[in-house]
Amino acid sequence: MNKSKIIGLAVLLIVIITVVAFMLFKPKPLQKVDGYLGGEKIGLFEDEEFKSIMNKDYGLDVNYKKAGSIDMVRADKENMNYLFPASQTALELYKVEIGTPKKSEIILNTPLVLYTHSNVKDKLIEHGYVIEENGSWYMDMDKFSGAIIEGKTWADIGLPELYGSISVKTTDPTKSNSGNMFAGLIANSINKEVVDNKEDFAKIIPDVKNFFGKMGYMDTSSHDLFEQFLKMGVGAYPIIAAYENQILEFAVSNPDDWEKIGQDIVIIYPTPTVYSSHVMIALDELGEETITALMDNKIQDLAWKKHGFRTGVSGAQDPSVFGVQGVANQINKVMPMPDFKIMEMIIDELKNY
């Protein structure tokens, strides 16, 4: 065989090897995943590290449309692969109205908390509504809810610069999970224990309606409510109910802003509080694959360290890394939510109020 033929065969062999290698190792096209997402998890889903893990390790391009936890269950689900509300109440609603999902899994956890400003916190302590314990602040929900129902004003607790009656801003409990959970918490507080029957419901519902009737306009997204709290200040938003992870995520994502406002913003834990378990509902096989990806240790670690969701074993994660004053090491004083049937009755009453 002459030299030119040898060179030709060598070139051909190189071309064949290159083509085979390209076919074997070329990246597979990403599978596009669509679904409804609670606003408090947008920061995680927009995180470039999150996107990279989902893309490279699982071949998923995860997209979302923001919706409240209750709203998303009743929204148009055509071409959607998942729902990712902030509570198991939404899952129970799904089971009642639609049926058993293909798969569901609790992915993230965060307690419901109150956010306020240092001057408000000081007056709440002075009047016995809030106590300090191990560097964290706790709200006596029985006493505090009673003060709101009685119509006590901000002036009554030494804050005449704030307008009107004492109140807590929440999201709309008929559409969004944080408001829905706060409604359950208030119902339990008024009842002095978990509302678990129609007799208890009948006793507490007038006061629950009175409580929420003082709020005026309510956002439908905890993300929007928290942003308004930070932007509008104490005059417009003296106290809000939202998720613990939101302040932790903000402190990590906006260190310069946090340095300016961190001494004024205060996190207070309701006593007792309720836990928000963020459960993903898979609508099809792609939704199932997304659940598997979200349970990856790298995603779980990212969700805690950069976005403040409690994903590990209780007590194993150190919240001091966030530099946020008053964050509790463990959440011990937790009360169950009323069951789905009771919460559905509360929602129906508040819809018509």
C-alpha positions as CSV (number, residue, x, y, z in Angstrom):
1,M,0.0,0.0,0.0
2,N,1.5,3.3,-1.0
3,K,1.9,6.3,1.3
4,S,-1.1,8.3,-0.1
5,K,-3.5,5.4,0.5
6,I,-2.2,5.0,4.1
7,I,-2.8,8.7,4.7
8,G,-6.2,8.5,3.1
9,L,-7.2,5.5,5.4
10,A,-5.9,7.3,8.4
11,V,-7.9,10.4,7.7
12,L,-11.0,8.3,7.1
13,L,-10.4,6.5,10.4
14,I,-10.1,9.8,12.2
15,V,-13.3,11.0,10.6
16,I,-15.2,7.8,11.6
17,I,-13.8,8.1,15.2
18,T,-14.8,11.7,15.4
19,V,-18.3,11.1,14.2
20,V,-18.8,8.1,16.6
21,A,-17.5,10.2,19.5
22,F,-19.7,13.1,18.6
23,M,-22.8,10.8,18.5
24,L,-21.9,9.1,21.8
25,F,-21.0,12.2,23.7
26,K,-23.0,15.0,22.3
27,P,-25.2,16.6,24.9
28,K,-28.8,15.5,24.9
29,P,-31.3,18.3,24.4
30,L,-32.8,19.5,27.7
31,Q,-36.3,18.4,28.6
32,K,-38.4,21.5,29.2
33,V,-40.4,21.3,32.4
34,D,-43.3,23.6,33.2
35,G,-45.4,24.1,36.3
36,Y,-46.9,26.4,38.9
37,L,-44.6,27.7,41.6
38,G,-45.2,29.5,44.9
39,G,-43.5,33.0,44.9
40,E,-41.3,32.3,47.9
41,K,-39.4,29.7,45.9
42,I,-38.6,31.9,42.9
43,G,-35.2,32.9,44.3
44,L,-34.2,29.2,44.3
45,F,-35.5,28.5,40.8
46,E,-33.7,31.6,39.4
47,D,-30.4,30.6,41.1
48,E,-27.8,29.9,38.4
49,E,-26.3,27.1,40.5
50,F,-29.7,25.5,40.7
51,K,-30.2,25.8,37.0
52,S,-26.8,24.3,36.3
53,I,-27.4,21.2,38.5
54,M,-30.8,20.7,36.9
55,N,-29.4,21.1,33.4
56,K,-26.1,19.2,33.6
57,D,-27.0,16.4,36.1
58,Y,-30.6,15.8,35.1
59,G,-31.1,17.2,31.7
60,L,-34.0,19.4,32.9
61,D,-34.8,23.0,31.9
62,V,-37.3,23.8,34.7
63,N,-39.6,26.7,34.1
64,Y,-42.4,28.1,36.2
65,K,-45.4,30.3,36.4
66,K,-46.0,32.1,39.7
67,A,-49.3,31.2,41.5
68,G,-50.7,31.1,45.0
69,S,-50.8,27.6,46.6
70,I,-54.6,27.3,46.5
71,D,-55.0,29.1,43.2
72,M,-52.6,26.7,41.4
73,V,-54.6,23.6,42.3
74,R,-57.6,25.1,40.5
75,A,-55.7,26.7,37.6
76,D,-55.5,25.4,34.1
77,K,-53.0,22.5,34.1
78,E,-52.8,21.9,30.4
79,N,-49.2,21.3,29.4
80,M,-48.1,21.6,33.0
81,N,-45.8,19.0,34.5
82,Y,-45.9,19.9,38.2
83,L,-47.4,22.0,40.9
84,F,-45.1,23.3,43.7
85,P,-47.3,24.8,46.4
86,A,-46.2,25.7,50.0
87,S,-48.4,23.4,51.9
88,Q,-49.9,20.0,52.3
89,T,-53.3,21.7,52.5
90,A,-52.9,22.3,48.7
91,L,-52.1,18.6,48.2
92,E,-55.2,17.6,50.2
93,L,-57.3,20.0,48.0
94,Y,-55.8,18.4,44.9
95,K,-56.7,15.0,46.1
96,V,-60.3,16.0,46.9
97,E,-60.9,18.0,43.6
98,I,-58.7,16.1,41.1
99,G,-57.6,12.8,42.6
100,T,-54.4,11.1,43.7
101,P,-51.4,12.7,42.0
102,K,-48.9,10.6,40.0
103,K,-46.4,11.4,42.8
104,S,-45.9,13.9,45.6
105,E,-43.0,14.7,47.8
106,I,-42.1,17.2,50.6
107,I,-39.1,19.0,49.2
108,L,-38.5,22.0,51.5
109,N,-39.7,23.2,54.9
110,T,-39.9,26.6,56.6
111,P,-41.9,27.9,59.6
112,L,-44.4,30.7,59.4
113,V,-43.1,33.8,61.2
114,L,-43.9,37.4,61.8
115,Y,-41.7,40.2,60.5
116,T,-41.7,43.7,62.1
117,H,-39.5,46.6,62.9
118,S,-37.4,47.2,66.0
119,N,-39.5,50.0,67.5
120,V,-42.7,47.9,67.1
121,K,-40.9,44.8,68.7
122,D,-39.9,47.0,71.7
123,K,-43.5,48.0,72.4
124,L,-44.8,44.5,71.9
125,I,-42.3,43.3,74.6
126,E,-43.2,46.2,76.9
127,H,-46.9,45.2,76.7
128,G,-46.2,41.5,77.2
129,Y,-47.1,40.2,73.8
130,V,-43.5,39.2,72.9
131,I,-40.7,37.6,75.0
132,E,-37.1,37.0,74.3
133,E,-35.7,33.5,74.7
134,N,-32.1,32.4,73.8
135,G,-31.6,35.4,71.5
136,S,-34.9,34.9,69.6
137,W,-38.3,36.6,70.0
138,Y,-41.6,34.8,70.5
139,M,-45.2,36.1,70.2
140,D,-47.9,35.0,72.6
141,M,-50.5,34.3,69.9
142,D,-53.4,33.9,72.4
143,K,-52.8,37.3,73.9
144,F,-51.9,39.0,70.6
145,S,-54.9,37.7,68.6
146,G,-57.2,38.7,71.5
147,A,-55.8,42.3,71.3
148,I,-56.6,42.5,67.6
149,I,-60.1,41.1,68.0
150,E,-60.7,43.5,70.8
151,G,-59.8,46.4,68.5
152,K,-56.8,47.6,70.4
153,T,-54.9,50.4,68.5
154,W,-51.3,51.0,67.9
155,A,-51.6,54.0,70.1
156,D,-52.8,51.7,72.9
157,I,-49.4,50.1,73.0
158,G,-47.4,53.3,72.7
159,L,-47.2,53.7,68.9
160,P,-49.4,56.7,68.1
161,E,-47.5,57.4,64.9
162,L,-49.0,54.2,63.4
163,Y,-52.5,54.5,62.0
164,G,-55.5,52.6,63.3
165,S,-56.0,49.2,64.9
166,I,-53.3,46.6,65.5
167,S,-53.2,44.2,62.6
168,V,-51.0,41.7,60.8
169,K,-50.7,41.9,57.0
170,T,-50.9,38.5,55.3
171,T,-51.5,37.2,51.8
172,D,-55.1,36.4,50.9
173,P,-55.9,33.2,52.8
174,T,-58.3,32.1,50.1
175,K,-55.6,32.1,47.4
176,S,-52.1,31.9,49.0
177,N,-50.6,29.5,51.5
178,S,-48.9,31.9,53.9
179,G,-52.3,33.6,54.5
180,N,-54.1,30.3,54.6
181,M,-51.7,29.0,57.2
182,F,-52.0,32.2,59.3
183,A,-55.7,31.8,59.2
184,G,-55.3,28.3,60.6
185,L,-52.9,29.6,63.3
186,I,-55.3,32.3,64.3
187,A,-58.2,29.8,64.4
188,N,-56.2,27.6,66.7
189,S,-55.1,30.5,68.9
190,I,-58.7,31.7,69.4
191,N,-59.8,28.1,70.2
192,K,-56.8,27.6,72.5
193,E,-56.1,24.3,70.7
194,V,-56.4,22.8,67.2
195,V,-59.8,23.4,65.6
196,D,-60.9,19.8,64.8
197,N,-64.7,19.8,64.7
198,K,-67.7,21.8,63.5
199,E,-68.5,22.9,67.0
200,D,-65.1,24.6,67.5
201,F,-65.3,26.0,64.0
202,A,-68.7,27.6,64.7
203,K,-67.3,29.3,67.9
204,I,-64.1,30.7,66.3
205,I,-65.2,31.8,62.8
206,P,-66.8,35.1,63.8
207,D,-63.5,36.2,65.4
208,V,-61.4,34.9,62.5
209,K,-63.6,36.9,60.0
210,N,-63.2,39.9,62.3
211,F,-59.4,39.4,62.4
212,F,-59.0,39.3,58.6
213,G,-61.6,42.0,58.1
214,K,-59.2,44.5,59.6
215,M,-56.5,43.9,56.9
216,G,-57.9,45.6,53.9
217,Y,-56.2,44.7,50.6
218,M,-54.2,41.4,50.7
219,D,-51.5,40.3,48.2
220,T,-51.8,36.9,46.7
221,S,-48.1,36.1,46.8
222,S,-45.8,35.9,49.9
223,H,-42.9,37.1,47.7
224,D,-44.8,40.3,46.8
225,L,-45.9,40.8,50.4
226,F,-42.4,40.5,51.7
227,E,-41.0,42.9,49.1
228,Q,-43.6,45.5,50.0
229,F,-42.8,45.1,53.7
230,L,-39.1,45.9,52.9
231,K,-39.9,48.8,50.5
232,M,-42.8,50.5,52.2
233,G,-41.5,50.6,55.8
234,V,-43.1,50.5,59.2
235,G,-45.9,53.0,58.5
236,A,-47.5,50.9,55.8
237,Y,-46.5,47.4,57.0
238,P,-46.0,47.4,60.8
239,I,-46.2,43.5,61.0
240,I,-46.5,40.9,58.3
241,A,-46.9,37.1,58.4
242,A,-44.5,35.3,55.9
243,Y,-41.9,32.5,55.8
244,E,-38.7,32.3,57.8
245,N,-36.6,31.5,54.7
246,Q,-37.5,34.8,53.0
247,I,-35.3,37.0,55.3
248,L,-32.5,34.5,55.2
249,E,-32.5,34.4,51.4
250,F,-32.7,38.2,51.3
251,A,-29.7,38.6,53.6
252,V,-27.6,36.3,51.4
253,S,-28.7,37.7,48.1
254,N,-28.5,41.4,49.1
255,P,-25.7,41.8,51.6
256,D,-25.3,45.6,51.0
257,D,-29.0,46.2,51.6
258,W,-29.1,43.9,54.5
259,E,-26.2,45.8,56.1
260,K,-28.3,49.0,56.0
261,I,-31.6,47.5,57.3
262,G,-30.6,44.4,59.2
263,Q,-30.7,46.1,62.6
264,D,-34.3,47.3,62.0
265,I,-35.9,44.2,60.6
266,V,-37.0,41.7,63.3
267,I,-38.2,38.1,63.0
268,I,-40.7,36.9,65.6
269,Y,-41.8,33.3,66.0
270,P,-45.5,32.9,66.8
271,T,-46.0,30.7,69.9
272,P,-47.0,28.2,68.7
273,T,-46.2,28.5,65.0
274,V,-47.1,26.2,62.1
275,Y,-44.7,24.6,59.6
276,S,-44.9,25.2,55.9
277,S,-44.0,21.9,54.1
278,H,-43.4,22.7,50.4
279,V,-44.7,19.7,48.5
280,M,-44.2,19.1,44.8
281,I,-47.1,17.4,43.0
282,A,-46.0,15.6,39.8
283,L,-48.6,15.7,37.0
284,D,-46.7,13.4,34.7
285,E,-43.4,11.6,34.2
286,L,-41.4,14.8,33.8
287,G,-42.9,16.0,37.1
288,E,-41.6,12.8,38.7
289,E,-38.1,13.3,37.3
290,T,-38.2,16.9,38.7
291,I,-39.0,15.6,42.2
292,T,-36.0,13.2,42.0
293,A,-33.8,16.1,40.9
294,L,-35.0,18.4,43.7
295,M,-34.1,15.7,46.3
296,D,-30.5,15.7,45.2
297,N,-28.2,16.5,48.1
298,K,-26.6,19.4,46.1
299,I,-30.0,21.0,45.6
300,Q,-31.0,20.5,49.2
301,D,-27.8,22.0,50.4
302,L,-28.2,25.0,48.1
303,A,-31.8,25.5,49.2
304,W,-30.6,25.9,52.8
305,K,-27.3,27.8,52.4
306,K,-28.5,30.4,49.9
307,H,-32.3,30.4,50.3
308,G,-32.9,29.6,53.9
309,F,-35.2,26.5,53.6
310,R,-34.7,24.0,56.4
311,T,-33.9,20.9,54.5
312,G,-31.6,18.9,56.8
313,V,-32.0,17.0,60.1
314,S,-33.4,19.3,62.8
315,G,-30.7,21.0,64.7
316,A,-28.0,20.1,62.2
317,Q,-28.0,23.4,60.4
318,D,-26.5,26.5,61.9
319,P,-28.6,29.7,61.1
320,S,-25.9,32.0,62.5
321,V,-24.2,31.8,59.1
322,F,-26.8,34.2,57.7
323,G,-26.1,37.1,60.0
324,V,-29.7,37.6,60.8
325,Q,-30.5,38.5,64.4
326,G,-33.0,36.3,66.3
327,V,-33.2,33.3,64.0
328,A,-33.9,30.2,66.2
329,N,-31.6,27.2,66.0
330,Q,-34.6,24.9,66.2
331,I,-38.3,25.4,65.8
332,N,-39.8,23.6,68.8
333,K,-43.2,25.2,69.5
334,V,-45.2,23.9,66.5
335,M,-48.9,23.3,66.4
336,P,-50.6,21.2,63.7
337,M,-52.8,23.0,61.2
338,P,-56.6,22.3,61.3
339,D,-57.4,19.5,58.9
340,F,-58.3,20.1,55.3
341,K,-62.0,20.0,55.8
342,I,-61.9,22.7,58.6
343,M,-59.5,24.8,56.5
344,E,-61.9,24.5,53.5
345,M,-64.7,25.8,55.7
346,I,-62.6,28.7,56.9
347,I,-61.6,29.6,53.3
348,D,-65.3,29.5,52.2
349,E,-66.3,31.8,55.0
350,L,-63.5,34.3,54.2
351,K,-64.3,34.2,50.5
352,N,-67.8,35.5,51.2
353,Y,-66.7,38.0,53.8
